[in-house]
Amino acid sequence: MSGNKDRKYHVRTISQAPQDGYDFHLRVLLYSHDSVGLGHLRRNLAIAGEIVATFPNANIMIVTGSPCATQFELPANTDLIKIPSISKNEKGQYISRNFSGPLERTLKLRSQMILEAFRLFEPDLVIMDHQLTGLKGEALDMLREAKTKGVLTIYGSRDVKDSAEIVKRDWNTLDSRWALNECYDRICIYGMPEVFDPRVVYAPCLDEARHIDFTGYIVPSLKSAVKKQIPGQRKKVLVTFGGGSDGAPRAKRYLQALAVGPVYWDSHLITGPLMIDDVKKYIRKQAKKLQPIGSVKVQRFHHNIPALLQQVDAIVSMAGYNSCAEILQSGVPAVMLPRSFPRKEQLIRATRMAELGWVTVLPEADPDPQQLLRAVDLALQSPRQDRSEVNLNGLAGLSQTILELLQTAGLVKKVPQMKQSQKSVM
């Protein structure tokens, strides 16, 4: 990679979060555009909780476009501002979710709300999620004002954004290059370079970035133990599609596969709150027909998927960032049905994890029912795996980055000693 000899790249392996909090009254604004799914909102809620655990007197403001913003419990000292929601149409184009009229009008309203939230909340730190300058640049004014006022900024990105061609096109603009090379004090990749390295895949976009940290995967710590298998009890498969807005074909195909049966397992299918109501009704109706009666439980929403993963023997899932991180954390055998439209992110992530031997992938959105049954059967015959090679300490890694930034800015006097190893991966 050219032009990167003088920059620092850190890979953090951290055994625990800081044990001692600070009295500093840190104020953090978390931006999340949230057009499809629940992943961005859930990741920001986890980050908010981690920051408050490190800084007990911190105040967190989440600015989000998620239509499900009120369906999750907020961490302590945290509130949110719900900006008008954006969605995508069948062509993958952004549209206003609830308002009629042009998208530009909704984006202008969102942009003004973001800027006013920043001005009134007066954060010490802004953490931007996924979108470099906000959805279609809606957060540019806020970022420029933050830079002028000396507010600290972090760009936090999931491991995979999209195909190299799409990312290079999106980042090859004046605003994006300014954000990558001048605006952000740190760029945090919520993943591992051994799995996916954006510096290589998206080269040369990040060649001039000043400081990049690989934090590890962002996933809350588990609070429940793995259930003990009772002899003779039917095994259980969790089937989930994230927010559910594009999970209908996979849900229908899974039920069709069960109908080929009979099968020796029970299924807990979570449609997701964003799945169309008529589709949810159809899925419930079809599930009730399957034998034995009651072997398929259908639920619209569950607030704690990691806890469910501790109670099942296998999972069938799409390949969103949060889903994959939680699956790796649980060690439960997984069959992945990634989407490849409107972004190839899920397909790239799932394929890479399959190459590492961590999951099974059926790339087709509409796999053959027999093929799907065989994949689930093989997963159920496999034991849970110890994924100790996977860095799941992303929250602690991000906390360390925040502490270092605050120390550099003179806002705190010292950074707690954290057991970690850093190595150059240039």
C-alpha positions as CSV (number, residue, x, y, z in Angstrom):
1,M,0.0,0.0,0.0
2,S,1.5,3.3,-1.0
3,G,1.9,6.4,1.1
4,N,1.3,4.9,4.5
5,K,4.7,4.5,6.1
6,D,4.3,7.3,8.7
7,R,0.8,6.6,9.9
8,K,-0.3,4.4,12.8
9,Y,-2.6,1.5,12.6
10,H,-3.6,-0.3,15.8
11,V,-5.1,-3.7,16.3
12,R,-6.4,-4.0,19.9
13,T,-6.7,-7.2,21.8
14,I,-8.2,-6.1,25.1
15,S,-9.2,-8.5,27.9
16,Q,-11.5,-6.1,29.8
17,A,-13.0,-2.7,29.9
18,P,-11.5,0.0,32.2
19,Q,-12.2,-0.7,35.8
20,D,-12.0,2.9,37.0
21,G,-14.4,5.5,35.7
22,Y,-13.7,9.2,35.5
23,D,-15.6,12.1,37.1
24,F,-15.3,14.0,33.9
25,H,-18.7,15.1,32.6
26,L,-18.2,13.8,29.1
27,R,-20.9,14.7,26.5
28,V,-21.1,12.5,23.4
29,L,-23.3,12.9,20.4
30,L,-23.8,9.6,18.5
31,Y,-25.1,9.9,14.9
32,S,-26.8,7.0,13.1
33,H,-28.6,7.4,9.8
34,D,-30.6,4.1,10.1
35,S,-32.4,3.6,6.8
36,V,-32.9,-0.2,6.8
37,G,-32.7,-2.7,9.7
38,L,-31.8,-2.3,13.4
39,G,-28.0,-2.8,13.4
40,H,-26.9,0.8,13.5
41,L,-29.2,1.7,16.3
42,R,-28.4,-1.4,18.4
43,R,-24.6,-0.7,17.9
44,N,-25.0,2.9,19.1
45,L,-27.0,1.8,22.1
46,A,-24.2,-0.6,23.0
47,I,-21.6,2.1,22.6
48,A,-23.6,4.5,24.7
49,G,-23.8,1.9,27.5
50,E,-20.0,1.3,27.3
51,I,-19.2,5.0,27.5
52,V,-21.4,5.5,30.5
53,A,-19.8,2.5,32.2
54,T,-16.4,4.2,31.7
55,F,-17.6,7.7,32.5
56,P,-20.4,7.4,35.1
57,N,-21.2,11.1,34.7
58,A,-21.3,11.1,30.9
59,N,-24.3,12.3,29.0
60,I,-25.1,10.7,25.6
61,M,-27.4,12.0,22.9
62,I,-28.2,9.6,20.1
63,V,-29.4,11.2,16.9
64,T,-31.1,8.5,14.8
65,G,-33.5,8.0,11.9
66,S,-34.5,4.5,13.0
67,P,-38.3,3.9,13.0
68,C,-37.8,1.5,15.9
69,A,-35.9,4.0,18.1
70,T,-38.4,3.7,20.9
71,Q,-38.5,-0.1,21.1
72,F,-35.2,-0.5,22.9
73,E,-34.3,0.4,26.5
74,L,-31.9,3.3,26.7
75,P,-28.7,3.0,28.7
76,A,-28.3,5.3,31.8
77,N,-27.6,8.9,31.1
78,T,-28.7,8.5,27.5
79,D,-31.5,10.0,25.4
80,L,-32.2,10.2,21.8
81,I,-33.5,12.6,19.1
82,K,-35.6,10.9,16.4
83,I,-35.2,12.5,13.0
84,P,-37.5,11.7,10.1
85,S,-37.0,8.2,8.8
86,I,-35.5,7.3,5.5
87,S,-36.1,4.0,3.8
88,K,-35.3,2.3,0.4
89,N,-37.6,1.4,-2.4
90,E,-37.5,-1.8,-4.5
91,K,-34.7,-0.4,-6.6
92,G,-32.5,0.3,-3.6
93,Q,-32.9,4.1,-3.8
94,Y,-33.4,6.2,-0.7
95,I,-36.9,7.6,-0.1
96,S,-38.7,9.3,2.7
97,R,-40.3,6.6,4.8
98,N,-43.3,8.6,6.1
99,F,-43.4,11.9,4.4
100,S,-44.7,12.6,0.9
101,G,-42.8,14.9,-1.4
102,P,-39.2,14.9,-2.6
103,L,-36.4,13.2,-0.5
104,E,-34.4,16.5,-0.5
105,R,-37.0,18.1,1.7
106,T,-36.8,15.4,4.3
107,L,-33.0,15.5,4.1
108,K,-33.0,19.3,4.7
109,L,-35.1,18.8,7.7
110,R,-32.9,16.1,9.1
111,S,-29.8,18.1,8.4
112,Q,-31.1,21.1,10.3
113,M,-32.2,18.9,13.2
114,I,-28.8,17.3,13.4
115,L,-27.0,20.7,13.4
116,E,-29.4,22.1,16.1
117,A,-28.9,19.0,18.2
118,F,-25.2,19.5,18.1
119,R,-25.4,23.2,18.9
120,L,-27.8,22.8,21.8
121,F,-26.2,19.6,23.3
122,E,-22.7,21.0,23.0
123,P,-20.8,17.7,22.9
124,D,-17.2,17.1,23.7
125,L,-17.1,14.2,21.2
126,V,-19.1,13.3,18.1
127,I,-19.1,9.6,16.9
128,M,-20.4,9.2,13.4
129,D,-21.7,5.7,12.5
130,H,-21.2,4.2,9.0
131,Q,-21.9,7.3,6.9
132,L,-18.8,9.4,6.5
133,T,-20.7,12.7,6.2
134,G,-24.1,11.6,7.1
135,L,-26.7,10.3,4.7
136,K,-26.2,12.1,1.4
137,G,-24.0,14.6,3.3
138,E,-26.7,15.6,5.8
139,A,-24.2,15.9,8.7
140,L,-21.6,17.9,6.8
141,D,-22.6,21.2,8.4
142,M,-22.4,19.7,11.9
143,L,-19.0,18.1,11.1
144,R,-17.6,21.4,9.8
145,E,-18.8,23.3,12.9
146,A,-17.4,20.6,15.1
147,K,-14.0,21.0,13.4
148,T,-14.1,24.7,13.8
149,K,-15.0,24.5,17.5
150,G,-12.4,21.9,18.3
151,V,-14.9,19.2,19.1
152,L,-13.3,15.7,19.0
153,T,-14.6,13.4,16.2
154,I,-14.5,9.7,15.5
155,Y,-15.7,7.9,12.4
156,G,-16.9,4.4,13.4
157,S,-17.3,1.9,10.5
158,R,-18.5,-1.7,10.5
159,D,-16.0,-4.1,9.0
160,V,-17.5,-4.3,5.5
161,K,-19.2,-1.3,3.9
162,D,-19.9,-2.6,0.4
163,S,-18.1,-3.8,-2.7
164,A,-14.8,-2.1,-3.5
165,E,-16.2,-0.4,-6.6
166,I,-19.1,1.2,-4.7
167,V,-17.0,2.4,-1.8
168,K,-14.3,3.9,-3.9
169,R,-16.9,5.7,-6.0
170,D,-18.7,7.1,-2.9
171,W,-15.5,8.1,-1.2
172,N,-14.0,9.8,-4.3
173,T,-15.6,13.2,-3.6
174,L,-14.2,16.4,-2.1
175,D,-16.4,16.1,1.0
176,S,-15.5,12.5,1.6
177,R,-11.8,13.0,1.1
178,W,-12.0,16.0,3.5
179,A,-13.8,13.9,6.1
180,L,-11.3,11.0,5.8
181,N,-8.1,13.0,5.7
182,E,-8.8,16.2,7.7
183,C,-12.0,16.0,9.8
184,Y,-11.8,12.9,11.9
185,D,-9.4,12.6,14.8
186,R,-9.7,8.8,14.6
187,I,-11.2,6.3,12.3
188,C,-12.3,3.1,14.1
189,I,-13.0,-0.1,12.2
190,Y,-15.3,-2.3,14.2
191,G,-13.7,-5.5,13.2
192,M,-10.5,-7.4,12.6
193,P,-8.1,-6.9,9.6
194,E,-7.6,-10.7,9.5
195,V,-11.3,-11.0,8.5
196,F,-11.6,-7.9,6.3
197,D,-9.2,-5.1,5.8
198,P,-10.7,-1.9,4.4
199,R,-7.3,-0.3,3.9
200,V,-6.5,-3.0,1.4
201,V,-9.9,-3.7,-0.2
202,Y,-10.7,0.0,-0.5
203,A,-7.2,1.3,-1.4
204,P,-6.2,4.0,-1.9
205,C,-9.1,5.7,-0.2
206,L,-7.6,5.4,3.3
207,D,-4.0,6.0,2.4
208,E,-4.0,9.5,3.8
209,A,-6.1,8.9,6.9
210,R,-4.2,10.0,9.9
211,H,-5.0,7.3,12.5
212,I,-6.9,4.1,12.1
213,D,-7.8,1.7,14.9
214,F,-9.2,-1.8,14.5
215,T,-11.2,-2.2,17.7
216,G,-12.6,-5.7,17.3
217,Y,-16.3,-6.5,16.9
218,I,-18.8,-4.4,18.8
219,V,-21.0,-6.8,20.8
220,P,-22.4,-6.4,24.3
221,S,-21.1,-8.9,26.9
222,L,-23.3,-12.0,27.4
223,K,-25.4,-12.1,30.6
224,S,-26.9,-15.6,30.3
225,A,-25.5,-19.1,30.2
226,V,-25.9,-21.7,27.5
227,K,-28.9,-23.9,28.2
228,K,-28.3,-27.5,29.1
229,Q,-29.5,-30.0,26.6
230,I,-32.2,-32.3,28.1
231,P,-32.0,-35.9,26.7
232,G,-34.8,-36.6,24.3
233,Q,-35.8,-32.9,23.9
234,R,-36.3,-31.7,20.4
235,K,-33.5,-29.4,19.2
236,K,-34.2,-25.7,18.5
237,V,-33.3,-23.5,15.6
238,L,-33.5,-19.7,15.8
239,V,-34.5,-18.0,12.5
240,T,-34.0,-14.3,12.3
241,F,-33.8,-11.6,9.7
242,G,-32.7,-8.4,11.5
243,G,-35.2,-5.7,11.1
244,G,-37.1,-7.8,8.6
245,S,-37.7,-5.3,5.8
246,D,-36.0,-7.7,3.3
247,G,-36.4,-11.0,5.1
248,A,-39.7,-12.1,3.6
249,P,-38.2,-14.4,0.8
250,R,-36.0,-16.1,3.2
251,A,-38.7,-16.6,5.8
252,K,-41.0,-18.1,3.2
253,R,-38.3,-20.4,1.9
254,Y,-37.5,-21.7,5.4
255,L,-41.1,-22.6,6.0
256,Q,-41.3,-24.3,2.6
257,A,-38.2,-26.3,3.6
258,L,-39.9,-27.4,6.9
259,A,-42.9,-28.5,4.9
260,V,-40.7,-30.9,3.0
261,G,-39.9,-32.5,6.4
262,P,-40.7,-34.0,8.8
263,V,-37.8,-32.5,10.8
264,Y,-36.6,-33.3,14.3
265,W,-36.3,-29.7,15.5
266,D,-38.5,-26.8,16.6
267,S,-38.1,-23.3,15.2
268,H,-38.3,-19.9,16.7
269,L,-38.8,-17.5,13.8
270,I,-38.5,-13.8,14.4
271,T,-39.9,-11.8,11.5
272,G,-38.5,-8.4,12.6
273,P,-40.5,-5.3,13.3
274,L,-40.0,-3.8,9.8
275,M,-41.5,-6.8,7.9
276,I,-44.7,-5.9,6.0
277,D,-47.8,-6.7,8.1
278,D,-49.4,-8.8,5.3
279,V,-46.3,-10.9,5.0
280,K,-46.1,-11.5,8.8
281,K,-49.7,-12.7,8.7
282,Y,-48.9,-15.1,5.9
283,I,-45.9,-16.4,7.7
284,R,-47.9,-17.0,10.9
285,K,-50.6,-18.8,8.9
286,Q,-48.2,-21.1,7.1
287,A,-46.3,-21.8,10.4
288,K,-49.5,-23.0,12.0
289,K,-50.0,-25.7,9.3
290,L,-46.6,-27.3,9.9
291,Q,-46.4,-30.6,11.8
292,P,-46.1,-31.2,14.6
293,I,-48.5,-28.4,15.5
294,G,-46.7,-25.7,17.6
295,S,-43.2,-26.7,16.4
296,V,-42.7,-23.3,14.8
297,K,-43.1,-20.2,17.0
298,V,-43.4,-16.9,15.2
299,Q,-42.6,-13.7,16.9
300,R,-42.5,-10.1,15.6
301,F,-39.6,-8.7,17.7
302,H,-37.3,-9.7,20.5
303,H,-35.1,-7.2,22.3
304,N,-32.4,-9.6,23.3
305,I,-31.2,-11.9,20.5
306,P,-27.9,-12.8,22.3
307,A,-30.0,-14.3,25.1
308,L,-31.9,-16.4,22.6
309,L,-28.7,-17.6,21.0
310,Q,-27.8,-19.2,24.4
311,Q,-31.0,-21.3,24.2
312,V,-30.8,-22.7,20.7
313,D,-28.8,-25.4,18.9
314,A,-28.4,-23.6,15.5
315,I,-29.4,-20.4,13.8
316,V,-30.5,-19.4,10.3
317,S,-29.8,-15.8,9.7
318,M,-29.0,-13.1,7.3
319,A,-25.5,-11.7,7.6
320,G,-25.8,-8.2,9.0
321,Y,-22.9,-6.9,11.2
322,N,-24.7,-7.3,14.5
323,S,-26.1,-10.7,13.7
324,C,-22.6,-12.1,12.7
325,A,-20.9,-10.6,15.7
326,E,-23.5,-12.1,18.1
327,I,-23.3,-15.5,16.3
328,L,-19.6,-15.6,16.7
329,Q,-19.9,-14.6,20.3
330,S,-22.3,-17.4,21.0
331,G,-20.4,-20.1,19.1
332,V,-23.7,-21.5,17.9
333,P,-23.6,-23.2,14.5
334,A,-25.0,-20.9,11.8
335,V,-26.5,-21.1,8.3
336,M,-26.2,-17.7,6.7
337,L,-28.6,-16.4,4.0
338,P,-26.9,-13.1,3.1
339,R,-28.5,-10.4,0.9
340,S,-26.5,-9.0,-2.1
341,F,-28.9,-6.1,-2.9
342,P,-28.9,-3.1,-2.5
343,R,-25.4,-3.7,-1.0
344,K,-23.0,-6.6,-1.2
345,E,-21.9,-6.1,2.4
346,Q,-23.6,-9.1,3.8
347,L,-22.5,-11.5,1.0
348,I,-18.9,-10.3,1.4
349,R,-18.9,-10.7,5.2
350,A,-20.6,-14.1,5.2
351,T,-18.4,-15.4,2.4
352,R,-15.2,-14.4,4.3
353,M,-16.4,-15.9,7.5
354,A,-17.3,-19.1,5.7
355,E,-13.7,-19.2,4.3
356,L,-12.5,-19.0,7.9
357,G,-14.7,-22.0,8.8
358,W,-16.9,-20.0,11.1
359,V,-20.3,-20.3,9.4
360,T,-22.1,-22.1,6.5
361,V,-23.3,-19.8,3.7
362,L,-26.0,-20.3,1.1
363,P,-25.5,-17.4,-1.2
364,E,-28.8,-17.6,-2.9
365,A,-31.6,-15.5,-1.3
366,D,-34.0,-18.3,-2.4
367,P,-32.1,-21.6,-1.8
368,D,-33.5,-24.9,-2.7
369,P,-35.6,-26.2,0.2
370,Q,-33.7,-29.5,0.3
371,Q,-30.4,-27.7,0.3
372,L,-31.5,-25.5,3.2
373,L,-32.7,-28.5,5.2
374,R,-29.4,-30.3,4.7
375,A,-27.5,-27.2,5.8
376,V,-29.6,-26.9,9.0
377,D,-29.3,-30.6,9.7
378,L,-25.5,-30.4,9.5
379,A,-25.5,-27.3,11.7
380,L,-27.5,-29.2,14.3
381,Q,-25.0,-32.0,14.3
382,S,-22.2,-29.6,15.0
383,P,-21.2,-28.5,18.5
384,R,-20.9,-24.9,19.7
385,Q,-17.5,-23.5,18.9
386,D,-15.0,-21.7,21.0
387,R,-14.3,-18.6,19.0
388,S,-11.4,-17.4,21.2
389,E,-9.5,-16.3,18.0
390,V,-12.2,-13.7,17.3
391,N,-11.7,-10.3,18.9
392,L,-15.1,-9.5,20.4
393,N,-13.8,-6.7,22.6
394,G,-14.8,-3.8,20.3
395,L,-16.5,-1.8,23.0
396,A,-13.4,-1.9,25.2
397,G,-11.3,-1.0,22.1
398,L,-13.5,2.0,21.3
399,S,-13.4,3.1,25.0
400,Q,-9.6,3.0,24.9
401,T,-9.6,5.2,21.7
402,I,-11.9,7.7,23.4
403,L,-9.7,7.8,26.5
404,E,-6.6,8.4,24.4
405,L,-8.3,11.2,22.5
406,L,-9.4,12.9,25.7
407,Q,-5.9,12.6,27.2
408,T,-4.4,14.1,24.0
409,A,-6.9,17.0,24.3
410,G,-6.0,17.5,27.9
411,L,-9.5,16.7,29.2
412,V,-8.3,13.8,31.4
413,K,-4.9,13.4,33.0
414,K,-4.3,9.7,32.4
415,V,-5.4,6.7,30.6
416,P,-6.0,3.5,32.6
417,Q,-3.6,0.7,32.0
418,M,-5.4,-1.9,30.0
419,K,-4.1,-5.3,29.1
420,Q,-3.6,-5.1,25.4
421,S,-1.3,-5.9,22.5
422,Q,-0.7,-3.6,19.6
423,K,0.9,-4.5,16.4
424,S,1.5,-2.8,13.1
425,V,-0.4,-4.4,10.3
426,M,0.8,-2.1,7.5
